[in-house]
Amino acid sequence: MMADDERARTLVRRAYERGRTKRALSTAVYALPMVAFATIVRGPGVAIVAAGAALFALVFVMAHRGGAFARAIGPGLLAALPPFGVPLVLRAMGHACAMGACCMTPECARLCLPACAIGGALGGVGIGWATMSEEKRPLAVLLGASAIAILAGALGCWFAGLSGVLGMAVATLGATVPVALVRAARA
């Protein structure tokens, strides 16, 4: 009798884990359009592929973990849209390097780096806004969404080089810090 109970528990646990894995994979798929678009537009460079793989893995792990981390996925991907879209906006303005090689000229640096930082700051404000309504684990949502936004935003801002990505990341985190301070003061 005991062996049958143990076997039944094992089968139930395996089915539960398979279900969680399937759900996590179906959620991680939402990151793939950004990865595919960046790869098509920028080419399958090492940085794009690495950031894309890390983004997919992070979304998968957070979805599999569930709870506050799963609730951070949507805000994180939405917050990534401004920095991800920076090259498209710059290209529409006639800035050719936004879709070509990395910015290496002073003229590009004067436009591209601030554009990436502004995109990151807008994303950070979005994360902060989403975090304000989180009751259970606001810090987990804040950190999870920020990590996703930075990785996905890097897919867009990589054209400005490492400094563009770092500027976007610092601006994203910098825009979320005031929200964390407000939440801490309210608690």
C-alpha positions in Angstrom: 0.0 0.0 0.0 2.8 2.4 0.9 4.6 1.8 -2.4 1.4 2.7 -4.3 1.0 5.9 -2.4 4.6 6.9 -3.1 4.3 6.0 -6.8 1.1 8.0 -7.1 2.8 11.1 -5.4 5.7 10.7 -7.8 3.5 10.6 -10.8 1.5 13.6 -9.6 4.6 15.6 -8.9 6.0 14.8 -12.4 2.8 15.9 -14.0 2.8 19.1 -11.9 6.4 19.9 -12.9 5.7 19.2 -16.6 2.8 21.6 -16.4 4.9 24.3 -14.9 7.6 23.8 -17.5 5.1 24.0 -20.3 3.6 27.2 -18.9 7.0 28.7 -18.4 8.0 27.9 -22.0 4.8 29.4 -23.4 5.5 32.5 -21.4 9.2 32.7 -22.4 8.0 32.7 -26.1 6.9 36.3 -25.6 10.5 37.3 -25.5 11.3 35.8 -28.9 9.8 38.5 -31.1 12.2 41.0 -29.7 15.1 38.6 -30.1 14.1 37.7 -33.6 13.6 41.4 -34.6 17.0 42.4 -33.2 18.7 39.5 -34.9 17.1 40.3 -38.2 17.8 44.0 -38.0 21.2 44.0 -36.4 22.4 40.6 -37.5 23.2 37.6 -35.3 26.1 39.1 -33.5 27.5 37.6 -30.3 26.1 40.3 -28.1 22.6 40.1 -29.6 22.5 36.3 -29.4 23.9 36.3 -25.8 21.4 39.0 -24.6 18.5 37.2 -26.4 19.4 33.8 -24.9 19.8 35.4 -21.4 16.4 37.1 -21.8 14.7 33.9 -22.9 16.3 32.0 -20.0 15.4 34.7 -17.5 11.8 34.9 -18.5 11.6 31.1 -18.5 13.0 30.8 -15.0 10.9 33.6 -13.6 7.7 32.1 -15.2 8.6 28.7 -13.8 9.3 30.2 -10.3 5.9 31.9 -10.4 4.5 34.4 -7.9 6.0 37.9 -7.9 8.6 36.9 -10.4 6.0 35.8 -12.9 4.1 39.0 -12.3 7.2 41.0 -13.2 7.5 39.6 -16.7 4.8 41.7 -18.3 5.9 45.0 -16.8 9.5 44.1 -17.7 8.8 43.4 -21.3 6.6 46.5 -21.6 9.3 48.6 -20.0 11.8 47.4 -22.5 9.8 48.8 -25.5 11.2 52.4 -25.2 14.9 51.4 -25.2 14.2 48.6 -27.7 12.5 51.1 -30.0 15.3 53.7 -29.9 17.0 52.5 -33.1 13.7 52.6 -35.0 13.0 56.1 -33.8 16.5 57.3 -34.7 16.3 55.6 -38.1 13.0 57.4 -38.8 14.8 60.6 -37.9 17.4 59.8 -40.6 20.1 58.6 -38.3 21.7 55.8 -40.4 23.9 54.2 -37.8 20.9 53.2 -35.7 20.3 50.2 -38.0 23.9 49.7 -39.2 27.2 49.5 -37.5 27.7 50.5 -33.9 28.0 54.3 -33.2 31.7 55.2 -33.1 31.6 58.9 -34.1 31.2 61.8 -31.7 28.0 62.9 -33.6 26.5 59.5 -33.0 27.5 59.4 -29.4 25.8 62.8 -28.8 22.5 61.4 -30.1 22.6 57.7 -29.5 23.8 57.5 -25.9 21.3 60.0 -24.5 18.5 58.3 -26.6 19.3 55.0 -25.0 19.4 56.5 -21.5 16.1 58.3 -22.1 14.5 55.1 -23.3 15.8 53.3 -20.2 14.5 56.0 -18.0 11.0 55.8 -19.6 11.1 52.0 -19.0 12.2 52.5 -15.4 9.3 54.9 -14.8 7.0 52.2 -16.3 8.4 49.6 -13.9 8.0 51.9 -11.0 4.4 52.6 -11.9 3.7 48.8 -12.2 5.5 48.2 -8.9 3.4 50.7 -7.0 0.3 48.4 -7.2 2.2 45.3 -6.1 1.1 44.3 -2.6 2.9 41.1 -1.8 6.5 41.3 -3.0 7.2 44.7 -4.6 11.0 44.4 -4.5 10.9 41.1 -6.3 8.7 42.6 -9.0 10.9 45.7 -9.2 14.1 43.7 -9.6 12.7 41.0 -11.9 11.0 43.6 -14.2 14.2 45.7 -14.2 16.4 42.7 -15.2 14.0 41.8 -18.0 13.8 45.4 -19.2 17.6 45.8 -19.2 18.2 42.6 -21.2 15.5 43.3 -23.7 16.5 47.0 -23.9 20.0 45.9 -24.6 18.8 44.2 -27.8 17.7 47.7 -29.0 20.5 49.8 -27.6 23.4 47.6 -28.5 23.9 49.6 -31.7 25.3 52.4 -29.4 27.8 49.9 -28.0 28.5 48.9 -24.5 28.2 52.5 -23.3 24.7 52.7 -24.8 23.6 49.6 -23.0 25.2 50.7 -19.7 23.6 54.1 -20.0 20.2 52.5 -20.6 20.7 50.1 -17.7 21.7 52.8 -15.3 18.8 55.0 -16.4 16.3 52.1 -16.0 17.5 51.4 -12.4 17.8 55.1 -11.6 14.2 55.7 -12.5 13.0 52.8 -10.4 14.9 53.8 -7.2 12.6 56.6 -6.3 9.7 54.2 -6.4 11.5 51.8 -4.1 12.2 54.7 -1.7 8.5 55.8 -1.7 7.4 52.2 -1.1 9.9 51.8 1.8 8.7 55.1 3.3 5.0 54.0 3.1 5.8 50.6 4.8 
